[in-house]
Each structure stands twice: as structure tokens, then as C-alpha cells.
Amino acid sequence: MLNTILHGEKTGNPDLLIAHGLFGSGRNWGVIAKRLSDERRVVAVDMRNHGSSEWSDVHDYPHLAGDLAEVIDGQWDVLGHSMGGKASMMLALTYPEKVRKLVVADIAPVGYAHTQSDNIERMRGVDLSVVNQRSDAVAQLGDIDDGLKAFFLQSLDLKEKRWKLNLDALEANMDAIIGFPEMSGQFEGPAFFLSGAESTYVLPEYRARIKELFPNAVFAKIPGTGHWLHAEKPREFEAAVRSFLNA
């Protein structure tokens, strides 16, 4: 069972499950989850091999979807970003009775070419024996965006001097993570594909495949944002998600 972080109390609205992306955790979504919890209970999870959830040698979307299905009691709304978005799509396709409305943040049900193995090597390269505070690890992560460094460092356990990420399993399963299984079914419920206007993760040519799997999909973009749209413009992201869930 996945580690869960609960926000708010059960209301007359369905619960909302939030599934984070690669190298993330449920805690990353704390601000948005707390704000959305004024109308519904929000459950943010740590995906397997992340945060405080169990580690496994297997990390593919059928198993990630199965993990999410175990958390849901009844029928909930589901929001997933990037890797979590793919897991949420797989959940909706394989356990449609578990999902009322689906929100997919900046990802499509297609394979991508951008491996994240270089970032795994960066994290592996940090000498944790000399790291006493997160700033000690900043320089060791090399020449990457400061925001990305800060994101990675949220998964650093300073007390135990370890990454709260199963880097070996994530690297071994990278092809599955950046890919997406061939699916023939459909999720006929409401689906909202919300993207960053400056992101290249959901290209126009992907819409036909999205519509094949999610015939009732609708699309929107948040101006001035890239792949991390929820972090770059959290208020706009929250408003878009809230409007869709309440429609």
C-alpha cells in the first residue's frame, strides 16, 4: 500500500487522489492539495519507489495503476502529473469504476525519448557522507537548473543520509517510465488534459491518440508555463482543476 498524505475531511464531493511525477512525492503537492481540500478530501500519495512508500524492482504503469486502485475506496476523482499522469490514465483505462473524473497534467499516453538517467547519475554522484544540510549537496548536483536541484533535494533524507528514491529500480525501468503500454480500451468518463503552453509534452499530433483512449477528453493550456505548470502558476492550475471537478 502506498504512503498517503490526507488533506481535509470527507464532504459530499468525491475524494481527490493526486499522483506525483518522477522523482517527486506527495509532499510536493501540499499547497495545492490543501487549497483544494476546502471542498473535498484530498489524498496525495507517494508512488512506489518514491518518498515513504515501499520499494520494488518493478516500476511500470500496470503496477503503478494497481497501486493507485488499492488506495481508492469507491469512486474518486484523480489528478496525475507526468509519470503520475500516465499512471492515472492507466488506472482510468483498467479500473474505470474507480475514477469519476480524470485530470492529466502535461503528459500524453505516448512514448517519449527523453530519458532521466542522467539525473539519476547526478543524484548518485552526491557524496552524502559530507552532506549535513541540503545546500551542501547543491554544488555536487552539477550544472542544472536551480529549480530542478531544489526539487531533487526534497527527496534527500538528511538524517539517514540517503535518497528517498529507489534510483536503481527507476533506472532499470526507465524505458517503461518514458513509454506507455499499447492499450485498446477506453475511459468514457470526463477527462481534462491540462498542459503548460510552453511545454512540448502534449503536442497537437498526440490529441488523436488521446481521443482514441479518452473520447470525452477536453484540453486546456496555462499560458507562460512549461512542464512544471502546477509549480509555476499554482493559483491558475488550482482554478482550472477546481472548475473541471465542480462542473
ZARO-238091 format. One record per residue (C-alpha): residue in one letter; chain; x, y, z. Coordinates in steps of 0.02 Angstrom, whole numbers, plus 50000, padded with zeros to 5 digits. Example, Ala and Ser with C-alpha at 12.3 -4.5 7.8 and 13.67 -1.06 7.14 Angstrom:
<pts>
> residuo/cadena/x/y/z
> A/A/50615/49775/50390
> S/A/50684/49947/50357
</pts>
This chain:
<pts>
> residuo/cadena/x/y/z
> M/A/50000/50000/50000
> L/A/50062/50173/49958
> N/A/50104/50305/50088
> T/A/49964/50434/50089
> I/A/49951/50614/50148
> L/A/49775/50668/50191
> H/A/49709/50845/50173
> G/A/49537/50897/50236
> E/A/49386/50793/50281
> K/A/49263/50693/50178
> T/A/49124/50801/50105
> G/A/48980/50775/49986
> N/A/49105/50783/49843
> P/A/49211/50634/49788
> D/A/49385/50621/49861
> L/A/49528/50679/49750
> L/A/49684/50572/49730
> I/A/49845/50659/49674
> A/A/49986/50559/49592
> H/A/50153/50648/49576
> G/A/50284/50635/49439
> L/A/50455/50553/49430
> F/A/50573/50597/49574
> G/A/50430/50684/49666
> S/A/50323/50644/49817
> G/A/50151/50678/49887
> R/A/50226/50814/49994
> N/A/50271/50915/49838
> W/A/50084/50942/49811
> G/A/50048/51005/49987
> V/A/49999/51183/49944
> I/A/49880/51138/49802
> A/A/49810/50989/49896
> K/A/49775/51095/50050
> R/A/49687/51229/49948
> L/A/49580/51103/49853
> S/A/49533/51018/50018
> D/A/49412/51159/50060
> E/A/49282/51069/49953
> R/A/49336/50886/49958
> R/A/49456/50770/50046
> V/A/49621/50762/49951
> V/A/49737/50612/49961
> A/A/49914/50639/49895
> V/A/50015/50479/49877
> D/A/50198/50435/49869
> M/A/50213/50324/49716
> R/A/50310/50160/49735
> N/A/50499/50186/49743
> H/A/50470/50366/49800
> G/A/50451/50455/49966
> S/A/50394/50343/50109
> S/A/50312/50209/50000
> E/A/50383/50034/49979
> W/A/50521/49996/49855
> S/A/50501/49869/49717
> D/A/50607/49805/49573
> V/A/50453/49827/49462
> H/A/50404/50001/49407
> D/A/50284/50002/49259
> Y/A/50114/50079/49229
> P/A/50006/49924/49255
> H/A/50083/49905/49429
> L/A/50076/50092/49467
> A/A/49892/50093/49419
> G/A/49863/49943/49530
> D/A/49943/50037/49675
> L/A/49826/50184/49649
> A/A/49675/50069/49637
> E/A/49714/49998/49809
> V/A/49705/50173/49885
> I/A/49536/50217/49810
> D/A/49384/50163/49911
> G/A/49236/50182/49795
> Q/A/49246/50307/49651
> W/A/49359/50459/49664
> D/A/49423/50599/49555
> V/A/49604/50575/49504
> L/A/49740/50702/49460
> G/A/49911/50648/49397
> H/A/50062/50743/49334
> S/A/50191/50673/49213
> M/A/50232/50495/49271
> G/A/50085/50509/49390
> G/A/49978/50566/49244
> K/A/50022/50409/49147
> A/A/49985/50302/49299
> S/A/49818/50393/49318
> M/A/49775/50363/49135
> M/A/49816/50179/49155
> L/A/49708/50175/49312
> A/A/49561/50250/49218
> L/A/49582/50128/49073
> T/A/49599/49972/49180
> Y/A/49493/50016/49332
> P/A/49363/50135/49258
> E/A/49243/50101/49401
> K/A/49368/50183/49519
> V/A/49377/50350/49426
> R/A/49240/50482/49413
> K/A/49339/50622/49332
> L/A/49519/50618/49270
> V/A/49642/50764/49264
> V/A/49805/50734/49171
> A/A/49937/50869/49193
> D/A/50059/50892/49048
> I/A/50081/50716/48984
> A/A/50006/50606/48847
> P/A/49981/50417/48829
> V/A/50131/50401/48713
> G/A/50314/50353/48723
> Y/A/50445/50489/48745
> A/A/50630/50492/48703
> H/A/50693/50595/48850
> T/A/50775/50476/48973
> Q/A/50801/50538/49150
> S/A/50951/50425/49182
> D/A/51069/50575/49181
> N/A/50979/50647/49332
> I/A/50991/50480/49420
> E/A/51179/50485/49393
> R/A/51184/50662/49465
> M/A/51098/50605/49623
> R/A/51207/50450/49636
> G/A/51360/50561/49618
> V/A/51323/50661/49776
> D/A/51439/50611/49919
> L/A/51308/50603/50055
> S/A/51439/50573/50191
> V/A/51486/50758/50184
> V/A/51308/50824/50166
> N/A/51240/50897/50328
> Q/A/51113/51016/50251
> R/A/51034/51023/50080
> S/A/51142/51168/50025
> D/A/51294/51053/50043
> A/A/51226/50947/49900
> V/A/51186/51090/49781
> A/A/51357/51106/49702
> Q/A/51376/50918/49688
> L/A/51221/50905/49578
> G/A/51314/50994/49439
> D/A/51262/51118/49306
> I/A/51072/51102/49304
> D/A/50929/51221/49337
> D/A/50918/51283/49517
> G/A/50734/51239/49523
> L/A/50773/51061/49472
> K/A/50906/51049/49606
> A/A/50783/51109/49737
> F/A/50656/50982/49676
> F/A/50780/50837/49688
> L/A/50837/50891/49860
> Q/A/50660/50875/49928
> S/A/50690/50687/49915
> L/A/50852/50691/50015
> D/A/50839/50618/50190
> L/A/50971/50716/50284
> K/A/50954/50618/50445
> E/A/50981/50450/50362
> K/A/51095/50520/50227
> R/A/51000/50433/50089
> W/A/50889/50473/49941
> K/A/50707/50431/49968
> L/A/50706/50366/49790
> N/A/50745/50190/49729
> L/A/50868/50252/49600
> D/A/50920/50077/49546
> A/A/50742/50023/49508
> L/A/50698/50187/49422
> E/A/50850/50172/49309
> A/A/50816/49988/49270
> N/A/50636/50030/49224
> M/A/50669/50193/49131
> D/A/50607/50125/48964
> A/A/50440/50082/49045
> I/A/50431/50252/49132
> I/A/50457/50354/48975
> G/A/50349/50236/48872
> F/A/50166/50191/48882
> P/A/50086/50019/48853
> E/A/49983/49985/48699
> M/A/49803/49997/48756
> S/A/49642/49957/48662
> G/A/49508/50003/48790
> Q/A/49429/50171/48828
> F/A/49388/50277/48979
> E/A/49223/50360/48936
> G/A/49214/50473/49088
> P/A/49261/50657/49090
> A/A/49447/50685/49061
> F/A/49540/50850/49068
> F/A/49712/50865/48987
> L/A/49790/51022/49060
> S/A/49959/51072/48989
> G/A/50090/51207/49000
> A/A/50079/51320/48849
> E/A/50269/51320/48831
> S/A/50288/51132/48860
> T/A/50320/51006/48721
> Y/A/50250/50857/48815
> V/A/50075/50865/48739
> L/A/50097/50904/48555
> P/A/49948/50932/48438
> E/A/49984/50768/48349
> Y/A/49956/50673/48512
> R/A/49775/50728/48525
> A/A/49710/50594/48407
> R/A/49782/50456/48519
> I/A/49715/50541/48674
> K/A/49541/50547/48596
> E/A/49552/50363/48549
> L/A/49578/50314/48731
> F/A/49481/50457/48812
> P/A/49339/50504/48692
> N/A/49269/50636/48810
> A/A/49436/50723/48837
> V/A/49444/50912/48840
> F/A/49604/51014/48828
> A/A/49672/51174/48902
> K/A/49839/51261/48921
> I/A/49904/51378/49055
> P/A/49998/51523/48973
> G/A/50177/51556/49022
> T/A/50209/51383/49095
> G/A/50311/51232/49048
> H/A/50306/51052/49110
> W/A/50300/51106/49294
> L/A/50140/51206/49266
> H/A/50073/51171/49441
> A/A/50230/51242/49522
> E/A/50250/51388/49401
> K/A/50070/51452/49414
> P/A/49988/51359/49560
> R/A/49838/51476/49576
> E/A/49794/51461/49391
> F/A/49820/51273/49398
> E/A/49711/51256/49552
> A/A/49573/51362/49475
> A/A/49571/51257/49315
> V/A/49565/51093/49411
> R/A/49430/51157/49530
> S/A/49322/51218/49386
> F/A/49332/51049/49297
> L/A/49296/50947/49453
> N/A/49147/51056/49500
> A/A/49071/51067/49326
</pts>
